C-alpha cells in the first residue's frame, strides 16, 4: 500500500470518530467498536489485538489502538487513544533487516502521544 502520513492520519481520525470522516459515515460505529474490543489474543510483542487493529499500553498504562507496518525501506506506526482523543502517525525510513526499527518507531509514537496530552 502506498500512502502519505496525512492520508494515514485520516484513517486514524475516522476510527477516533467512530467511523465518521468529514461528516460521512465510512464504517458503522459497531464495526469500529468491534475493531477496538480485545479478542484475548496478543501479538508477539504482547500487544492486545482487536479486529484488524491492535496496540500496546501507552506511557500511562492505558490501552491505545492502531497498527504498525514495516517493509524494507520503511517503518510506520499509527496509534490513538479513543478516551483522550490523542493520536500520532510516524513514518520513518529504515533499512533495518532485523525489524528493530519497529520498536523505535512505536516508542516515538507513544512519546509523541504523551507529549500532546
PEPE-V362402 format. One record per run of one state. SS is the DSSP state (helix for helix, strand for strand, loop for the rest). FROM is the first residue (numbers start at 0). TO is the last residue. If there is no record, write none. Layout:
BEGIN
SS/FROM/TO, SS/FROM/TO
END
This chain:
BEGIN
loop/0/3, helix/4/15, loop/16/18, strand/19/20, loop/21/22, strand/23/24, loop/25/27, helix/28/34, loop/35/40, strand/41/41, loop/42/46, strand/47/48, loop/49/52, strand/53/54, loop/55/55, strand/56/56, loop/57/61, strand/62/62, loop/63/63, strand/64/70, loop/71/71, strand/72/80, loop/81/84, strand/85/93, loop/94/99, helix/100/115, loop/116/116
END
